[in-house]
Each structure stands twice: as C-alpha cells, then as structure tokens.
Amino acid sequence: MKEDCATGMSASQGCIDDTAVVERFKEALRERIGADRFRLWFHHGVVFAVDRGSQNDSLVEPQNAQRIVVLVSGQFALDRMRQNCMQPLRAAAAHVFGTTHCVTLELGRPKATQSELPLEIESEAETPISDESELEDEKPLSPRQRRAAALKKSNERTRASSQSLSSLLAGTSSKTKGQSKRRQVVRLDQPALPPFESSSPTSNPAPLSPAAAARAAMTLQTFVSGESNQLAHTAIMMACQSPSTATPLFLYGPSGIGKTHLLNALADQFRRGHRMRRVMQISGEKFTNDFCKSVGGTGLPEFRKRYRDVDALLIDDVQFLSAKSATLREMLYTVEALIEAGRPIIFTANQAPSEIEGLSRELTGRMASGLVCPMHSLDKATRLTVLQRLIDQRCDLEWPHAIVSEINSQLAGDGRVLSGVVNLVATLQKMFGRMATMDEIRQFGGELLRTAQPTVTLSSIEQVVCEAFRLPADDLRSASQARAICEPRMLAMYLSRQMTSSAYAQIASHFGGRSHSTAIAAERNVKKWLAAGKTIGRGPGAMSAREAIERLETLLRTG
C-alpha cells in the first residue's frame, strides 16, 4: 500500500504515479461533497493510500488489484464515515477507476512502539551502520514484504529487550553478592519521575485562599450551639445521620447567627461521611445568574442537568429569588425533581418561607413541606462563648473579665460584629503593647459598638408590628376596637415598655392619643397571653403571643 506521498510507480487511467491517483480521487470527492464538507470530514486524521495488491499474484490483473484505501484515525469517526460518506466515495472511485468497488475504509491504527527498559549503553540505537550506501540502493518492497520485515524487526527488538532485562537482573543480583563490576546504565526515552515524598511534619501543603480557609473552618465542631439556635442545630445533626430526613430543610433568621456556617458544615459531612460526590452549594444569587446565562447561552437542558443531577442541593439566601417569576418557576421544578428522587435539599433565608414577599405559593409550600427551623440572634450565653473563642484564637494577650462582660452586654447577637470587635482589640494590643482599656476601645471602636445595637423607638416598633401582622401603617393609631387590630396594638405597647425607656403616657399617646391606663392594661393582658399561650391576630398572620414576641424582637434587633 502506498500513501498519498509515495511516488515511483505507474498508475492506470492516465496517472503517472500513486500521488496523481490520490489527488485525482480527492478532487473527484471534493466536487461531489463540496469543499466545506470535504474539509470537515477528510482534512484531519484521514490518510489516502493506493493499494496495488501483491506484485507476485498472477491471477489478479494489476488494473483490478489497485484500490483507494481511506485510513481513518478512531473507530467513532470510521463508523460515522461509513454511514454518511460511502456513496460519494464510491462515486469518486468510479470516476477514477471505472468501478465502485475500488475504495475501502479502514481503521488507521497507530504504529506499535516498544517501551524501552533500562539498557546498557551498548544498545541497538547506538550501533553504527557499516555501509550507508546499502540504504540508498535498497529497492522498494511490496506491502506483504514490508509487513514481514516489520514483524521480524519487532521480534528482534523483543528478544533484545528480554536479553537486556535478563542481563540487567543478573547484574543486579551479582552486584548484591559483590562478584561483578558496576555498569553504567542509562534510561532511553523514559521520563524522569519525581521522587516519592511521604507525608511528614516538614512537608508544607499549599496555602488555602482566605475564602477557602474560612469555609474549611466552618464545621460542626466549631459551631457554638445555644438556646438561640438549638432547634436548627438538632435538625442539622439529624440530616448528617440521615440526609433524606425532613427534606427540604429550611433555616431562617437574621444575619450573622450561623446559617451559612451550618450549611458549610452539612455540605462537608455529606462529602466526607456519606461519600456524596455531587454536592451543590450555592447562593440564591448564583442560581439566578446561572439561569439567566443558560437562557441566553448554554441552554436550559445543560442548566437543569447541572442542578438536578446532584446528590444534595444547598442554597443560601434564597430570598434573593423573590419577584423573579422565571427563576422561581425553574426553582420549583428543580425542587420537585429532587424531592421525587429523594435528594436532600437545604435552604437558608432571613425570613420564613411564608414571610418572604414575592415567592410563589407553590414554591412556598414546597419549602415549608419538610422542616422549617427558626434561628434567633445569639443569646447572651452563646455570645459569650463565641467571643471567648475568638479571643483565644486572635489575641495575644488575655482580656480582663470585666471588659469581656461589658462588651458582650453592649453587642447584639451578630457573630460578624463580634469578630470585628475582637479584631479591633487585637490590633490595639499590637499598637499599645498591652491590653487596651475600655475607654480606648470606645475611642477607636465606638461607632462599631453603637451600630451593633440598633436603636429601638416607638415608630420602629409600630412599623415592625404592622409588617408582622400585615396591617396598614395607620391602623394601630386608629380608634378601631376590632380584635385583628386591638390585639397587635396591645402587643406593640408591651414591646414599647420592654424595649424603650418611654413612660406609659408617651406610649399611649403615640398609639392613638390614649391615656396611660390603656398602656398599663395592655402590658398586663400580654403577660396573661404569654402564660396561657393565646393566639394573636386573624387569618394567615395569626400566631401565638410568644412566637410573635420572639419574631418581633428579632426584627427589631436586626434593624
């Protein structure tokens, strides 16, 4: 067989050599399928050759023996070409040879190479050729003769390699006994491998980025459980033991209370404890951006495969999806597909599913169908534990107990603010070379301490109560005595007395110009509601008195 670069043989149909036959065949094929399609199918990984059969076979005429062989690299490409290109190939062969049976498709296999072993310097590759004129006078061989010569050469190389290996092993054995001289051994065509290094305390792993280091530190061992997050922590522990328990799991609460921490810890447990390889942990903003890109670019099938063909889906800040109808619809279908497949789903948000404005009713129902766990601002005991742990990690000098207690009492339940205060004091320690006093902390971090505790006013309490019970802004100041308005008004007066320094007369005057006895009676009634577990409000906004107070206090602390 001659490839399209071979020369030196006569060809039929007026061609003077094999190259002319191949070029004529290519031109005929190009005219039938077009230049663009020819470039697509036959430009890369395809070799044209002329096979004239055996020169010693007298039973076959030369004209009938020759044929075009198309060598294709790869079985997949060969199958596709047999399915789509045989008709134009036969037509081109008929144009060149006068018959359609003079073209075949074959798999062009790469040349077999013998991997070299450590050989002595005296190798075949370095054996000089005695007479270079022999190569110049060598006559071209037939295809059958070339295959026989290649097989013979391969057998010789195999025997040489086996002998070299035997001699190498013999040399090694004699070397151990001390009965032979050292031989200089080289490796031919063998890439040098890096030395194996065992793990030891001196090895330095690649440093993590700040974001990766922060995520790595968010584990269940570093999470501080307390009264404010006990329900959510218990639910996460249940999900770690049985991922399909109470799915979807929904955690909600204000910022800085550990929702993202629990989400990262749960994703880590899924990967390590349950060997889940496809744990998708993203934010609501990332989900929205990916959906928008898929609509304008890669397509929805790829997007759906990426988010539905997972072992677990964890989405942070799901409130970002509100009022985005197309994204909400896609999220609904994704949640339904994962629930049907039994995959764990975990959401976090700043509000309960029913309180997030802009969510569809169907998606709200799916999110609330599993387990909804509220998380409140860090209580005083939990804040103290978190503050002491941050001090031990970041400060060189120990804090006096009085300063720790005072700062803990002034800060709200936001863990990020606690981290900022500890960083400030650690910097002051380096600047002064000693522990900073409370006056110095107020001097340099007074703004941080003031903003950590939002200011609660009568107007802010009125606004929060109206939002929680879905009332118009002026209803609490009206003269209406309807139960749906009167009970939230009394609750607002109770909170005003508990969370502000306003007198009864100021509170009653603010809520409709009433007398101070109205505010006193409202405080007394709310205390009775708390003891009896009374339900406040009507319709979808109805809730128990204790639940209402906890929710309103959380909203007021977070501003």
Buried (B, 14 or more C-beta within 10 A) or exposed (E): BBBBEBEEBEBEEEBEBBBBBBBBBBBBBBBBBEEEBBEEBBEEEBBBBBBBBEBEEEEEEEBEBBBBBBBBBEEEBBEEBEEEBEEBBBBBBBBBBEEBEBBEBBEBEEEEEEEBEEBBEEEEEEEEEEEEEEEEEEEEEBBEBEEEEEEEEEEEBEEBBEEBEEEBEEBEEEEEEEEEEEEEEEEBEEEEEEEEEEEEEEEEEEEEEEEEEEBEEBBBEEBBBBEBBBBBBEBBBBBBEEBEBBBBBBBBBBBBBBBBBBBBBBBBBBBEEBEBEEBBBBBBEBBBEBBBEBBEEEEEEEBBEBBBEBBBBBBBBBBBBBEBEEBBBBBBBBBBBBBEEEBBBBBBBBBBBBBBEEBBEEBBEBBBBBBBBBBBBBEBEBBBBBBBBBBEEBBEBEBEEEBBBBBBEEBBBBBEBBBBBBBBBBBBBEEEEEBBEEEBBBEBBEEBBEEBBBEBBBEBBBBBBBBBBEBEEEBBBBEEEEEBBBBBBBBBBBBBBEBBEBEBEBBBBBBBEBEBEBBBBBBEBBEEBBEEEBBBBEEEBEBBBBEBBBBBBBBBBBE
